[in-house]
Amino acid sequence: MQFERKTRASTFSSIGKFLIKLAVIFFLLITIIILIDKIEFPKPEKNIEKLVPNEKFKIIK
């Protein structure tokens, strides 16, 4: 009696592997977003204000 080896993965196995990979990627993205959200960046010290002269505006009719 000779053993046969299946070289083709079953449909459920390939879908299951894909879903597991997708879940891991989703979990990592959510974790990264939460960690970035917890970082407190300093507020700017001075207000940035730039005056644009009226010459640069064109009136289009």
N, C-alpha and C positions, 0 to 999 in steps of 0.2 A: 504494500500500500504506500502510495506516494502522497505527501502533503502538498496542497496547492496554496500558493500565497496570493492574496488579493493585492493588486497594485493600485487599484482604483478606490478612492475614498467614497463612502456612501454619501448620499445627498444630505442626510441629517447631520452627518459629521462635518461636512464642509460649511453648512449653514450655521451650525453651532459654533464652529471656530470663528467664523466671520462675526457673529453676534458678540462673542466674547471679546474679540479685538476692538469692535466698535464701542463696547461698554467701557473698556479700559481707556481708550482714547477720550471718550466723553468724560470719564471720571478725572483724568489728568487735566483736561481743559477747564473743568469746573474748579478743580483745586487751584490751578494757576490763577484763574480769575479772582478767586476768593483771597489768595495770598497777595495779589497786586492791590486789591481793594483795601487791604488792611494797612498798607504803607501810607504813612502820613507825610505828604510832600509839604515843604514850607510854602507859605504864602509869599507872593512878591512884596518887597518892601516899599516900592514906589509905584505910583500909577503911571502907566504907559499911555501917553496921549500924543497923537500926531495930528497936526493941523494940515489940512489939504486946501490949497488955495483954490479960489473959484475959477481960475483960468483953466484948470485942468478938466472942468466939467463942460460938456458940450450939450446944447439944447437941441434935441432932435424932434422935428415936427413932421 
